[in-house]
């Protein structure tokens, strides 16, 4: 039976990962790593603060904060534990650092910007559309407790669009306020919205002569991420490369 640790188990996504693993008959949940939450329990297990305990697991699902994830990944690498990373904030520079860190590893690291199958399709459809439109912009909307912006999904989408359409062009517009036109990532502008009442939504808008194309994905409940988490946990050890970006490789 595969033993699965969860890092950041106290958070919303961490708790979802715990529930998915606990419900699977062939997966064993624990240990649950959550610094600063000593004495709390999830699924009758005490949350732990000692990362060394994670070495007892076969796979660790990483849902800590963007500030702590890189340090955690260094620990899991040294322990030889497979890592499924759902923490946001992996831009090109950070991905390069993980690839350099994991280059000699016997374990595998899978970084997943979004676990929802619909979001994966949205990113793929955007990549397919990109060569046919000169301009694309992304609007991503998340709940107000998300600690980073832009989202990992938006960063990954922009990178894929930029690679498929390197000649992205921008209209020369004067900004009355700094940042009103969003942040430029690989030639694609990203606009971030953080509001209560939202789970996770993303819209990609392509513009061309006389037409626009909009590709949108809406997550209405976090249960949408469950099947993707379970798939990643079961299959991360089968990946060929030390570091893989996106759930696409397992579909």
VOTOR-722144 format. One line per 4 residues: number of its first residue (from 1); their letters; for each residue x, y, z of C-alpha. Coordinates in nm, 2 decimals, always signed. Layout:
NUM> A> X Y Z | ...
***
This chain:
1> XXXX> +0.00 +0.00 +0.00 | +0.13 +0.34 -0.10 | +0.19 +0.58 +0.19 | +0.11 +0.95 +0.11
5> XXXX> +0.22 +1.24 +0.32 | +0.07 +1.59 +0.29 | +0.27 +1.90 +0.34 | +0.05 +2.20 +0.42
9> XXXX> -0.22 +1.97 +0.54 | -0.40 +2.24 +0.74 | -0.48 +2.45 +0.43 | -0.79 +2.42 +0.21
13> XXXX> -0.61 +2.23 -0.07 | -0.41 +2.03 +0.19 | -0.73 +1.92 +0.36 | -0.88 +1.83 +0.02
17> XXXX> -0.58 +1.61 -0.06 | -0.61 +1.44 +0.28 | -0.98 +1.36 +0.21 | -0.90 +1.22 -0.13
21> XXXX> -0.62 +1.00 +0.00 | -0.81 +0.89 +0.31 | -1.10 +0.78 +0.08 | -0.88 +0.57 -0.15
25> XXXX> -0.87 +0.20 -0.03 | -0.52 +0.14 -0.16 | -0.36 +0.46 -0.03 | -0.25 +0.52 +0.33
29> XXXX> -0.27 +0.88 +0.46 | +0.01 +1.03 +0.66 | +0.22 +1.18 +0.80 | +0.06 +1.53 +0.79
33> XXXX> +0.31 +1.81 +0.79 | +0.19 +2.15 +0.90 | +0.43 +2.38 +1.09 | +0.27 +2.60 +1.34
37> XXXX> -0.03 +2.37 +1.39 | +0.09 +2.14 +1.67 | -0.19 +1.98 +1.86 | -0.44 +2.00 +1.58
41> XXXX> -0.58 +1.68 +1.41 | -0.71 +1.58 +1.08 | -0.86 +1.23 +1.01 | -0.76 +1.13 +1.37
45> XXXX> -0.40 +1.21 +1.29 | -0.20 +1.47 +1.48 | -0.04 +1.74 +1.25 | +0.34 +1.73 +1.28
49> XXXX> +0.61 +2.00 +1.27 | +0.91 +1.77 +1.21 | +0.97 +1.74 +0.84 | +1.20 +1.44 +0.90
53> XXXX> +0.88 +1.23 +0.95 | +0.79 +1.27 +0.58 | +1.07 +1.03 +0.50 | +0.83 +0.75 +0.60
57> XXXX> +0.61 +0.82 +0.30 | +0.64 +0.70 -0.06 | +0.49 +1.03 -0.20 | +0.44 +1.37 -0.05
61> XXXX> +0.17 +1.60 -0.18 | +0.30 +1.96 -0.14 | +0.05 +2.23 -0.07 | +0.25 +2.47 +0.14
65> XXXX> +0.30 +2.84 +0.07 | +0.50 +2.99 -0.22 | +0.75 +3.12 +0.04 | +0.82 +2.77 +0.19
69> XXXX> +0.78 +2.54 -0.10 | +1.14 +2.55 -0.24 | +1.29 +2.47 +0.10 | +1.04 +2.18 +0.14
73> XXXX> +1.13 +2.04 -0.20 | +1.49 +2.04 -0.11 | +1.40 +1.83 +0.19 | +1.18 +1.58 +0.00
77> XXXX> +1.46 +1.55 -0.27 | +1.72 +1.46 -0.01 | +1.48 +1.20 +0.14 | +1.42 +1.04 -0.19
81> XXXX> +1.04 +1.09 -0.17 | +0.83 +1.14 -0.48 | +0.67 +1.49 -0.48 | +0.34 +1.61 -0.62
85> XXXX> +0.35 +1.99 -0.60 | +0.02 +2.19 -0.61 | +0.17 +2.51 -0.45 | +0.14 +2.81 -0.68
89> XXXX> +0.40 +3.05 -0.81 | +0.62 +2.84 -1.03 | +0.75 +3.08 -1.30 | +1.03 +2.99 -1.54
93> XXXX> +1.31 +3.08 -1.30 | +1.16 +2.87 -1.02 | +1.11 +2.58 -1.25 | +1.47 +2.60 -1.36
97> XXXX> +1.58 +2.58 -0.99 | +1.37 +2.27 -0.93 | +1.51 +2.11 -1.24 | +1.87 +2.18 -1.13
101> XXXX> +1.79 +2.05 -0.78 | +1.62 +1.73 -0.89 | +1.86 +1.64 -1.18 | +2.03 +1.36 -1.00
105> XXXX> +1.72 +1.23 -0.81 | +1.59 +0.87 -0.82 | +1.25 +1.01 -0.71 | +1.02 +1.21 -0.93
109> XXXX> +0.88 +1.56 -0.89 | +0.55 +1.66 -1.06 | +0.45 +2.02 -1.05 | +0.08 +2.08 -1.12
113> XXXX> -0.05 +2.43 -1.19 | -0.40 +2.30 -1.18 | -0.55 +1.96 -1.09 | -0.89 +2.02 -1.26
117> XXXX> -0.93 +1.83 -1.59 | -1.12 +2.12 -1.74 | -0.84 +2.36 -1.66 | -0.59 +2.13 -1.83
121> XXXX> -0.80 +2.13 -2.14 | -0.85 +2.51 -2.13 | -0.47 +2.55 -2.13 | -0.43 +2.30 -2.42
125> XXXX> -0.70 +2.47 -2.62 | -0.53 +2.81 -2.57 | -0.20 +2.66 -2.68 | -0.37 +2.53 -3.00
129> XXXX> -0.53 +2.87 -3.07 | -0.23 +3.08 -3.01 | -0.06 +3.05 -3.35 | -0.37 +3.19 -3.52
133> XXXX> -0.41 +3.51 -3.32 | -0.15 +3.79 -3.28 | -0.26 +3.90 -2.93 | -0.38 +3.72 -2.61
137> XXXX> -0.46 +3.83 -2.26 | -0.56 +3.63 -1.95 | -0.80 +3.72 -1.67 | -0.77 +3.50 -1.37
141> XXXX> -1.00 +3.51 -1.07 | -0.95 +3.35 -0.73 | -1.07 +3.37 -0.38 | -0.93 +3.64 -0.16
145> XXXX> -0.73 +3.41 +0.06 | -0.50 +3.30 -0.22 | -0.16 +3.43 -0.12 | +0.00 +3.48 -0.46
149> XXXX> -0.08 +3.65 -0.80 | -0.07 +3.57 -1.08 | -0.19 +3.21 -1.03 | +0.02 +2.92 -1.14
153> XXXX> -0.24 +2.83 -1.40 | -0.21 +3.18 -1.55 | +0.17 +3.17 -1.56 | +0.17 +2.82 -1.72
157> XXXX> -0.10 +2.93 -1.97 | +0.10 +3.24 -2.07 | +0.42 +3.04 -2.11 | +0.24 +2.79 -2.34
161> XXXX> +0.08 +3.07 -2.55 | +0.41 +3.25 -2.57 | +0.59 +2.94 -2.69 | +0.32 +2.87 -2.95
165> XXXX> +0.30 +3.23 -3.07 | +0.64 +3.40 -3.01 | +0.53 +3.72 -3.20 | +0.27 +3.83 -2.95
169> XXXX> +0.23 +4.21 -2.99 | +0.09 +4.47 -2.76 | -0.12 +4.78 -2.83 | +0.06 +5.10 -2.74
173> XXXX> -0.17 +5.24 -2.47 | -0.10 +5.51 -2.21 | -0.17 +5.39 -1.86 | -0.34 +5.64 -1.63
177> XXXX> -0.25 +5.42 -1.33 | +0.05 +5.18 -1.30 | -0.04 +4.82 -1.35 | -0.39 +4.88 -1.50
181> XXXX> -0.29 +4.68 -1.81 | -0.17 +4.38 -1.60 | +0.17 +4.21 -1.59 | +0.35 +4.08 -1.90
185> XXXX> +0.45 +3.72 -1.90 | +0.60 +3.58 -2.22 | +0.43 +3.85 -2.42 | +0.08 +3.78 -2.27
189> XXXX> -0.08 +4.02 -2.02 | -0.23 +3.87 -1.71 | -0.49 +4.04 -1.50 | -0.56 +3.90 -1.15
193> XXXX> -0.88 +3.94 -0.95 | -0.91 +3.83 -0.58 | -1.26 +3.83 -0.43 | -1.46 +3.64 -0.17
197> XXXX> -1.71 +3.40 -0.32 | -1.48 +3.28 -0.60 | -1.30 +2.95 -0.61 | -1.09 +2.96 -0.93
201> XXXX> -1.18 +3.09 -1.28 | -0.97 +3.17 -1.58 | -1.05 +3.34 -1.91 | -0.81 +3.36 -2.21
205> XXXX> -0.91 +3.61 -2.47 | -0.75 +3.61 -2.82 | -0.78 +3.90 -3.06 | -0.74 +3.92 -3.43
209> XXXX> -0.87 +4.13 -3.72 | -1.24 +4.16 -3.68 | -1.28 +3.88 -3.42 | -1.20 +3.75 -3.08
213> XXXX> -1.19 +3.41 -2.93 | -1.26 +3.34 -2.56 | -1.17 +3.02 -2.38 | -1.29 +3.00 -2.02
217> XXXX> -1.28 +2.75 -1.73 | -1.48 +2.79 -1.41 | -1.42 +2.59 -1.09 | -1.73 +2.60 -0.88
221> XXXX> -1.61 +2.36 -0.61 | -1.28 +2.23 -0.50 | -1.40 +1.87 -0.55 | -1.30 +1.93 -0.92
225> XXXX> -0.94 +1.89 -0.81 | -0.98 +1.55 -0.64 | -0.95 +1.32 -0.93 | -0.64 +1.50 -1.05
229> XXXX> -0.47 +1.48 -0.71 | -0.54 +1.11 -0.69 | -0.41 +1.05 -1.05 | -0.09 +1.24 -0.97
233> XXXX> -0.03 +1.05 -0.65 | -0.07 +0.71 -0.81 | +0.14 +0.79 -1.12 | +0.41 +1.03 -1.02
237> XXXX> +0.66 +0.75 -0.97 | +0.61 +0.63 -1.33 | +0.73 +0.95 -1.48 | +1.05 +0.93 -1.70
241> XXXX> +1.19 +1.27 -1.63 | +1.30 +1.38 -1.28 | +1.08 +1.70 -1.30 | +0.76 +1.72 -1.50
245> XXXX> +0.53 +2.02 -1.54 | +0.15 +1.97 -1.56 | -0.09 +1.68 -1.53 | -0.09 +1.65 -1.91
249> XXX> +0.19 +1.39 -1.90 | -0.04 +1.15 -1.71 | -0.35 +1.19 -1.93
***
